Amino acid sequence: MWLATACYGVHVLEEYQLNWRDWAHAVIKLPVEWNDFYIVNALVIVLGVSAAQLAAHA
């Protein structure tokens, strides 16, 4: 679980570096802003850390 969470963190950095928001606007007409990106990805990271902690104690 820790590896998956770390990989997701790298994926977030990739999306940020490649300007995912502009791609989402242009290609799939998704009306998102950077605040949406930050909030959703922060929640996924928190969920991943929580799952990894629970898995370590199981």
PDB file with SEQRES, HELIX, SHEET and CRYST1 records, atoms N, CA, C and O in Angstrom:
SEQRES   1 A   58  MET TRP LEU ALA THR ALA CYS TYR GLY VAL HIS VAL LEU          
SEQRES   2 A   58  GLU GLU TYR GLN LEU ASN TRP ARG ASP TRP ALA HIS ALA          
SEQRES   3 A   58  VAL ILE LYS LEU PRO VAL GLU TRP ASN ASP PHE TYR ILE          
SEQRES   4 A   58  VAL ASN ALA LEU VAL ILE VAL LEU GLY VAL SER ALA ALA          
SEQRES   5 A   58  GLN LEU ALA ALA HIS ALA                                      
HELIX    1 AA1 TRP A    2  GLN A   17  1                                  16    
HELIX    2 AA2 TRP A   20  ILE A   28  1                                   9    
HELIX    3 AA3 TRP A   34  HIS A   57  1                                  24    
CRYST1    1.000    1.000    1.000  90.00  90.00  90.00 P 1           1          
ATOM      1  N   MET A   1       0.811  -1.197   0.000  1.00  0.00           N  
ATOM      2  CA  MET A   1       0.000   0.000   0.000  1.00  0.00           C  
ATOM      3  C   MET A   1       0.857   1.265   0.000  1.00  0.00           C  
ATOM      4  O   MET A   1       0.512   2.269  -0.623  1.00  0.00           O  
ATOM      5  N   TRP A   2       1.983   1.192   0.713  1.00  0.00           N  
ATOM      6  CA  TRP A   2       2.860   2.371   0.721  1.00  0.00           C  
ATOM      7  C   TRP A   2       3.410   2.643  -0.665  1.00  0.00           C  
ATOM      8  O   TRP A   2       3.518   3.797  -1.082  1.00  0.00           O  
ATOM      9  N   LEU A   3       3.758   1.585  -1.378  1.00  0.00           N  
ATOM     10  CA  LEU A   3       4.288   1.757  -2.736  1.00  0.00           C  
ATOM     11  C   LEU A   3       3.234   2.386  -3.648  1.00  0.00           C  
ATOM     12  O   LEU A   3       3.546   3.280  -4.434  1.00  0.00           O  
ATOM     13  N   ALA A   4       2.004   1.925  -3.547  1.00  0.00           N  
ATOM     14  CA  ALA A   4       0.928   2.486  -4.374  1.00  0.00           C  
ATOM     15  C   ALA A   4       0.703   3.960  -4.050  1.00  0.00           C  
ATOM     16  O   ALA A   4       0.484   4.766  -4.954  1.00  0.00           O  
ATOM     17  N   THR A   5       0.756   4.315  -2.778  1.00  0.00           N  
ATOM     18  CA  THR A   5       0.574   5.716  -2.389  1.00  0.00           C  
ATOM     19  C   THR A   5       1.720   6.574  -2.904  1.00  0.00           C  
ATOM     20  O   THR A   5       1.497   7.684  -3.386  1.00  0.00           O  
ATOM     21  N   ALA A   6       2.935   6.069  -2.804  1.00  0.00           N  
ATOM     22  CA  ALA A   6       4.095   6.808  -3.324  1.00  0.00           C  
ATOM     23  C   ALA A   6       3.999   6.972  -4.838  1.00  0.00           C  
ATOM     24  O   ALA A   6       4.306   8.038  -5.370  1.00  0.00           O  
ATOM     25  N   CYS A   7       3.576   5.927  -5.524  1.00  0.00           N  
ATOM     26  CA  CYS A   7       3.417   6.014  -6.985  1.00  0.00           C  
ATOM     27  C   CYS A   7       2.348   7.034  -7.352  1.00  0.00           C  
ATOM     28  O   CYS A   7       2.496   7.764  -8.332  1.00  0.00           O  
ATOM     29  N   TYR A   8       1.289   7.087  -6.584  1.00  0.00           N  
ATOM     30  CA  TYR A   8       0.258   8.084  -6.852  1.00  0.00           C  
ATOM     31  C   TYR A   8       0.807   9.492  -6.653  1.00  0.00           C  
ATOM     32  O   TYR A   8       0.477  10.402  -7.413  1.00  0.00           O  
ATOM     33  N   GLY A   9       1.639   9.671  -5.638  1.00  0.00           N  
ATOM     34  CA  GLY A   9       2.274  10.971  -5.421  1.00  0.00           C  
ATOM     35  C   GLY A   9       3.116  11.391  -6.612  1.00  0.00           C  
ATOM     36  O   GLY A   9       3.094  12.555  -7.011  1.00  0.00           O  
ATOM     37  N   VAL A  10       3.859  10.450  -7.183  1.00  0.00           N  
ATOM     38  CA  VAL A  10       4.652  10.735  -8.385  1.00  0.00           C  
ATOM     39  C   VAL A  10       3.726  11.071  -9.549  1.00  0.00           C  
ATOM     40  O   VAL A  10       4.024  11.956 -10.351  1.00  0.00           O  
ATOM     41  N   HIS A  11       2.618  10.371  -9.640  1.00  0.00           N  
ATOM     42  CA  HIS A  11       1.640  10.633 -10.697  1.00  0.00           C  
ATOM     43  C   HIS A  11       1.069  12.048 -10.587  1.00  0.00           C  
ATOM     44  O   HIS A  11       0.867  12.718 -11.599  1.00  0.00           O  
ATOM     45  N   VAL A  12       0.812  12.498  -9.366  1.00  0.00           N  
ATOM     46  CA  VAL A  12       0.316  13.862  -9.151  1.00  0.00           C  
ATOM     47  C   VAL A  12       1.344  14.869  -9.650  1.00  0.00           C  
ATOM     48  O   VAL A  12       0.988  15.840 -10.318  1.00  0.00           O  
ATOM     49  N   LEU A  13       2.610  14.647  -9.332  1.00  0.00           N  
ATOM     50  CA  LEU A  13       3.669  15.544  -9.809  1.00  0.00           C  
ATOM     51  C   LEU A  13       3.730  15.572 -11.329  1.00  0.00           C  
ATOM     52  O   LEU A  13       3.927  16.627 -11.932  1.00  0.00           O  
ATOM     53  N   GLU A  14       3.559  14.407 -11.945  1.00  0.00           N  
ATOM     54  CA  GLU A  14       3.556  14.332 -13.413  1.00  0.00           C  
ATOM     55  C   GLU A  14       2.400  15.152 -13.990  1.00  0.00           C  
ATOM     56  O   GLU A  14       2.592  15.915 -14.937  1.00  0.00           O  
ATOM     57  N   GLU A  15       1.213  14.995 -13.426  1.00  0.00           N  
ATOM     58  CA  GLU A  15       0.056  15.752 -13.918  1.00  0.00           C  
ATOM     59  C   GLU A  15       0.276  17.252 -13.762  1.00  0.00           C  
ATOM     60  O   GLU A  15      -0.097  18.034 -14.637  1.00  0.00           O  
ATOM     61  N   TYR A  16       0.872  17.643 -12.668  1.00  0.00           N  
ATOM     62  CA  TYR A  16       1.135  19.061 -12.434  1.00  0.00           C  
ATOM     63  C   TYR A  16       2.166  19.585 -13.437  1.00  0.00           C  
ATOM     64  O   TYR A  16       1.975  20.651 -14.024  1.00  0.00           O  
ATOM     65  N   GLN A  17       3.241  18.851 -13.631  1.00  0.00           N  
ATOM     66  CA  GLN A  17       4.303  19.278 -14.546  1.00  0.00           C  
ATOM     67  C   GLN A  17       3.814  19.356 -15.987  1.00  0.00           C  
ATOM     68  O   GLN A  17       4.234  20.240 -16.733  1.00  0.00           O  
ATOM     69  N   LEU A  18       2.943  18.452 -16.383  1.00  0.00           N  
ATOM     70  CA  LEU A  18       2.450  18.413 -17.765  1.00  0.00           C  
ATOM     71  C   LEU A  18       1.177  19.241 -17.947  1.00  0.00           C  
ATOM     72  O   LEU A  18       0.534  19.169 -18.995  1.00  0.00           O  
ATOM     73  N   ASN A  19       0.815  20.021 -16.936  1.00  0.00           N  
ATOM     74  CA  ASN A  19      -0.315  20.947 -17.003  1.00  0.00           C  
ATOM     75  C   ASN A  19      -1.628  20.228 -17.328  1.00  0.00           C  
ATOM     76  O   ASN A  19      -2.290  20.512 -18.326  1.00  0.00           O  
ATOM     77  N   TRP A  20      -1.971  19.300 -16.458  1.00  0.00           N  
ATOM     78  CA  TRP A  20      -3.159  18.477 -16.643  1.00  0.00           C  
ATOM     79  C   TRP A  20      -4.419  19.313 -16.809  1.00  0.00           C  
ATOM     80  O   TRP A  20      -5.286  18.963 -17.610  1.00  0.00           O  
ATOM     81  N   ARG A  21      -4.539  20.419 -16.063  1.00  0.00           N  
ATOM     82  CA  ARG A  21      -5.750  21.243 -16.113  1.00  0.00           C  
ATOM     83  C   ARG A  21      -6.022  21.753 -17.520  1.00  0.00           C  
ATOM     84  O   ARG A  21      -7.152  21.672 -17.999  1.00  0.00           O  
ATOM     85  N   ASP A  22      -5.006  22.274 -18.181  1.00  0.00           N  
ATOM     86  CA  ASP A  22      -5.206  22.769 -19.545  1.00  0.00           C  
ATOM     87  C   ASP A  22      -5.558  21.633 -20.500  1.00  0.00           C  
ATOM     88  O   ASP A  22      -6.382  21.809 -21.398  1.00  0.00           O  
ATOM     89  N   TRP A  23      -4.944  20.478 -20.311  1.00  0.00           N  
ATOM     90  CA  TRP A  23      -5.272  19.317 -21.144  1.00  0.00           C  
ATOM     91  C   TRP A  23      -6.733  18.923 -20.928  1.00  0.00           C  
ATOM     92  O   TRP A  23      -7.459  18.668 -21.889  1.00  0.00           O  
ATOM     93  N   ALA A  24      -7.163  18.874 -19.663  1.00  0.00           N  
ATOM     94  CA  ALA A  24      -8.546  18.496 -19.354  1.00  0.00           C  
ATOM     95  C   ALA A  24      -9.533  19.490 -19.954  1.00  0.00           C  
ATOM     96  O   ALA A  24     -10.597  19.098 -20.433  1.00  0.00           O  
ATOM     97  N   HIS A  25      -9.186  20.765 -19.930  1.00  0.00           N  
ATOM     98  CA  HIS A  25     -10.052  21.780 -20.549  1.00  0.00           C  
ATOM     99  C   HIS A  25     -10.134  21.572 -22.055  1.00  0.00           C  
ATOM    100  O   HIS A  25     -11.225  21.593 -22.625  1.00  0.00           O  
ATOM    101  N   ALA A  26      -8.993  21.372 -22.702  1.00  0.00           N  
ATOM    102  CA  ALA A  26      -8.938  21.310 -24.163  1.00  0.00           C  
ATOM    103  C   ALA A  26      -9.484  20.004 -24.730  1.00  0.00           C  
ATOM    104  O   ALA A  26     -10.219  20.016 -25.718  1.00  0.00           O  
ATOM    105  N   VAL A  27      -9.137  18.896 -24.122  1.00  0.00           N  
ATOM    106  CA  VAL A  27      -9.448  17.594 -24.720  1.00  0.00           C  
ATOM    107  C   VAL A  27     -10.813  17.062 -24.298  1.00  0.00           C  
ATOM    108  O   VAL A  27     -11.595  16.627 -25.144  1.00  0.00           O  
ATOM    109  N   ILE A  28     -11.103  17.091 -23.020  1.00  0.00           N  
ATOM    110  CA  ILE A  28     -12.369  16.499 -22.568  1.00  0.00           C  
ATOM    111  C   ILE A  28     -13.352  17.533 -22.018  1.00  0.00           C  
ATOM    112  O   ILE A  28     -14.385  17.185 -21.448  1.00  0.00           O  
ATOM    113  N   LYS A  29     -13.009  18.817 -22.201  1.00  0.00           N  
ATOM    114  CA  LYS A  29     -13.904  19.917 -21.805  1.00  0.00           C  
ATOM    115  C   LYS A  29     -14.328  19.828 -20.336  1.00  0.00           C  
ATOM    116  O   LYS A  29     -15.462  20.157 -19.989  1.00  0.00           O  
ATOM    117  N   LEU A  30     -13.418  19.388 -19.493  1.00  0.00           N  
ATOM    118  CA  LEU A  30     -13.692  19.246 -18.068  1.00  0.00           C  
ATOM    119  C   LEU A  30     -13.466  20.588 -17.375  1.00  0.00           C  
ATOM    120  O   LEU A  30     -12.358  21.122 -17.415  1.00  0.00           O  
ATOM    121  N   PRO A  31     -14.495  21.137 -16.744  1.00  0.00           N  
ATOM    122  CA  PRO A  31     -14.369  22.462 -16.127  1.00  0.00           C  
ATOM    123  C   PRO A  31     -13.730  22.395 -14.733  1.00  0.00           C  
ATOM    124  O   PRO A  31     -14.409  22.598 -13.726  1.00  0.00           O  
ATOM    125  N   VAL A  32     -12.446  22.114 -14.681  1.00  0.00           N  
ATOM    126  CA  VAL A  32     -11.744  22.017 -13.399  1.00  0.00           C  
ATOM    127  C   VAL A  32     -10.724  23.138 -13.269  1.00  0.00           C  
ATOM    128  O   VAL A  32     -10.239  23.686 -14.258  1.00  0.00           O  
ATOM    129  N   GLU A  33     -10.420  23.454 -12.038  1.00  0.00           N  
ATOM    130  CA  GLU A  33      -9.394  24.447 -11.731  1.00  0.00           C  
ATOM    131  C   GLU A  33      -8.330  23.779 -10.873  1.00  0.00           C  
ATOM    132  O   GLU A  33      -8.498  22.647 -10.421  1.00  0.00           O  
ATOM    133  N   TRP A  34      -7.247  24.485 -10.659  1.00  0.00           N  
ATOM    134  CA  TRP A  34      -6.159  23.906  -9.879  1.00  0.00           C  
ATOM    135  C   TRP A  34      -6.590  23.599  -8.454  1.00  0.00           C  
ATOM    136  O   TRP A  34      -6.103  22.632  -7.867  1.00  0.00           O  
ATOM    137  N   ASN A  35      -7.486  24.390  -7.879  1.00  0.00           N  
ATOM    138  CA  ASN A  35      -7.956  24.089  -6.522  1.00  0.00           C  
ATOM    139  C   ASN A  35      -8.634  22.726  -6.459  1.00  0.00           C  
ATOM    140  O   ASN A  35      -8.454  21.989  -5.490  1.00  0.00           O  
ATOM    141  N   ASP A  36      -9.412  22.385  -7.482  1.00  0.00           N  
ATOM    142  CA  ASP A  36     -10.041  21.061  -7.554  1.00  0.00           C  
ATOM    143  C   ASP A  36      -8.972  19.973  -7.599  1.00  0.00           C  
ATOM    144  O   ASP A  36      -9.069  18.959  -6.908  1.00  0.00           O  
ATOM    145  N   PHE A  37      -7.967  20.196  -8.411  1.00  0.00           N  
ATOM    146  CA  PHE A  37      -6.853  19.253  -8.556  1.00  0.00           C  
ATOM    147  C   PHE A  37      -6.181  19.019  -7.202  1.00  0.00           C  
ATOM    148  O   PHE A  37      -5.947  17.876  -6.809  1.00  0.00           O  
ATOM    149  N   TYR A  38      -5.872  20.101  -6.494  1.00  0.00           N  
ATOM    150  CA  TYR A  38      -5.192  19.980  -5.203  1.00  0.00           C  
ATOM    151  C   TYR A  38      -6.048  19.251  -4.182  1.00  0.00           C  
ATOM    152  O   TYR A  38      -5.555  18.374  -3.473  1.00  0.00           O  
ATOM    153  N   ILE A  39      -7.313  19.600  -4.101  1.00  0.00           N  
ATOM    154  CA  ILE A  39      -8.196  18.999  -3.099  1.00  0.00           C  
ATOM    155  C   ILE A  39      -8.391  17.512  -3.357  1.00  0.00           C  
ATOM    156  O   ILE A  39      -8.255  16.701  -2.441  1.00  0.00           O  
ATOM    157  N   VAL A  40      -8.706  17.149  -4.586  1.00  0.00           N  
ATOM    158  CA  VAL A  40      -8.951  15.739  -4.911  1.00  0.00           C  
ATOM    159  C   VAL A  40      -7.700  14.903  -4.680  1.00  0.00           C  
ATOM    160  O   VAL A  40      -7.775  13.826  -4.088  1.00  0.00           O  
ATOM    161  N   ASN A  41      -6.561  15.386  -5.139  1.00  0.00           N  
ATOM    162  CA  ASN A  41      -5.336  14.609  -4.972  1.00  0.00           C  
ATOM    163  C   ASN A  41      -4.898  14.535  -3.514  1.00  0.00           C  
ATOM    164  O   ASN A  41      -4.352  13.515  -3.093  1.00  0.00           O  
ATOM    165  N   ALA A  42      -5.120  15.581  -2.741  1.00  0.00           N  
ATOM    166  CA  ALA A  42      -4.808  15.526  -1.309  1.00  0.00           C  
ATOM    167  C   ALA A  42      -5.676  14.478  -0.616  1.00  0.00           C  
ATOM    168  O   ALA A  42      -5.193  13.733   0.236  1.00  0.00           O  
ATOM    169  N   LEU A  43      -6.949  14.422  -0.980  1.00  0.00           N  
ATOM    170  CA  LEU A  43      -7.841  13.419  -0.392  1.00  0.00           C  
ATOM    171  C   LEU A  43      -7.409  12.001  -0.756  1.00  0.00           C  
ATOM    172  O   LEU A  43      -7.464  11.101   0.082  1.00  0.00           O  
ATOM    173  N   VAL A  44      -6.983  11.803  -1.992  1.00  0.00           N  
ATOM    174  CA  VAL A  44      -6.528  10.468  -2.407  1.00  0.00           C  
ATOM    175  C   VAL A  44      -5.262  10.075  -1.649  1.00  0.00           C  
ATOM    176  O   VAL A  44      -5.118   8.922  -1.244  1.00  0.00           O  
ATOM    177  N   ILE A  45      -4.346  11.019  -1.455  1.00  0.00           N  
ATOM    178  CA  ILE A  45      -3.124  10.720  -0.703  1.00  0.00           C  
ATOM    179  C   ILE A  45      -3.465  10.380   0.751  1.00  0.00           C  
ATOM    180  O   ILE A  45      -2.910   9.433   1.309  1.00  0.00           O  
ATOM    181  N   VAL A  46      -4.363  11.135   1.361  1.00  0.00           N  
ATOM    182  CA  VAL A  46      -4.779  10.842   2.742  1.00  0.00           C  
ATOM    183  C   VAL A  46      -5.424   9.462   2.816  1.00  0.00           C  
ATOM    184  O   VAL A  46      -5.150   8.701   3.744  1.00  0.00           O  
ATOM    185  N   LEU A  47      -6.268   9.135   1.860  1.00  0.00           N  
ATOM    186  CA  LEU A  47      -6.885   7.812   1.812  1.00  0.00           C  
ATOM    187  C   LEU A  47      -5.822   6.723   1.655  1.00  0.00           C  
ATOM    188  O   LEU A  47      -5.899   5.683   2.310  1.00  0.00           O  
ATOM    189  N   GLY A  48      -4.840   6.956   0.798  1.00  0.00           N  
ATOM    190  CA  GLY A  48      -3.763   5.982   0.599  1.00  0.00           C  
ATOM    191  C   GLY A  48      -2.936   5.774   1.852  1.00  0.00           C  
ATOM    192  O   GLY A  48      -2.606   4.638   2.194  1.00  0.00           O  
ATOM    193  N   VAL A  49      -2.595   6.858   2.543  1.00  0.00           N  
ATOM    194  CA  VAL A  49      -1.826   6.746   3.786  1.00  0.00           C  
ATOM    195  C   VAL A  49      -2.649   6.011   4.842  1.00  0.00           C  
ATOM    196  O   VAL A  49      -2.121   5.163   5.562  1.00  0.00           O  
ATOM    197  N   SER A  50      -3.921   6.328   4.934  1.00  0.00           N  
ATOM    198  CA  SER A  50      -4.796   5.644   5.897  1.00  0.00           C  
ATOM    199  C   SER A  50      -4.884   4.154   5.598  1.00  0.00           C  
ATOM    200  O   SER A  50      -4.799   3.327   6.507  1.00  0.00           O  
ATOM    201  N   ALA A  51      -5.053   3.815   4.338  1.00  0.00           N  
ATOM    202  CA  ALA A  51      -5.138   2.403   3.950  1.00  0.00           C  
ATOM    203  C   ALA A  51      -3.823   1.681   4.231  1.00  0.00           C  
ATOM    204  O   ALA A  51      -3.828   0.537   4.684  1.00  0.00           O  
ATOM    205  N   ALA A  52      -2.705   2.339   3.967  1.00  0.00           N  
ATOM    206  CA  ALA A  52      -1.405   1.724   4.225  1.00  0.00           C  
ATOM    207  C   ALA A  52      -1.196   1.502   5.719  1.00  0.00           C  
ATOM    208  O   ALA A  52      -0.654   0.474   6.125  1.00  0.00           O  
ATOM    209  N   GLN A  53      -1.622   2.455   6.533  1.00  0.00           N  
ATOM    210  CA  GLN A  53      -1.516   2.297   7.991  1.00  0.00           C  
ATOM    211  C   GLN A  53      -2.378   1.132   8.477  1.00  0.00           C  
ATOM    212  O   GLN A  53      -1.937   0.324   9.294  1.00  0.00           O  
ATOM    213  N   LEU A  54      -3.598   1.054   7.973  1.00  0.00           N  
ATOM    214  CA  LEU A  54      -4.484  -0.044   8.373  1.00  0.00           C  
ATOM    215  C   LEU A  54      -3.938  -1.390   7.912  1.00  0.00           C  
ATOM    216  O   LEU A  54      -4.011  -2.374   8.649  1.00  0.00           O  
ATOM    217  N   ALA A  55      -3.397  -1.441   6.714  1.00  0.00           N  
ATOM    218  CA  ALA A  55      -2.848  -2.694   6.191  1.00  0.00           C  
ATOM    219  C   ALA A  55      -1.632  -3.137   7.000  1.00  0.00           C  
ATOM    220  O   ALA A  55      -1.419  -4.334   7.193  1.00  0.00           O  
ATOM    221  N   ALA A  56      -0.838  -2.184   7.472  1.00  0.00           N  
ATOM    222  CA  ALA A  56       0.351  -2.520   8.253  1.00  0.00           C  
ATOM    223  C   ALA A  56      -0.018  -3.126   9.606  1.00  0.00           C  
ATOM    224  O   ALA A  56       0.742  -3.921  10.158  1.00  0.00           O  
ATOM    225  N   HIS A  57      -1.172  -2.757  10.136  1.00  0.00           N  
ATOM    226  CA  HIS A  57      -1.599  -3.254  11.444  1.00  0.00           C  
ATOM    227  C   HIS A  57      -2.508  -4.473  11.349  1.00  0.00           C  
ATOM    228  O   HIS A  57      -2.908  -5.023  12.375  1.00  0.00           O  
ATOM    229  N   ALA A  58      -2.832  -4.895  10.162  1.00  0.00           N  
ATOM    230  CA  ALA A  58      -3.738  -6.036   9.994  1.00  0.00           C  
ATOM    231  C   ALA A  58      -2.987  -7.348  10.018  1.00  0.00           C  
ATOM    232  O   ALA A  58      -3.596  -8.410   9.890  1.00  0.00           O  
TER     233      ALA A  58                                                      
END                                                                             
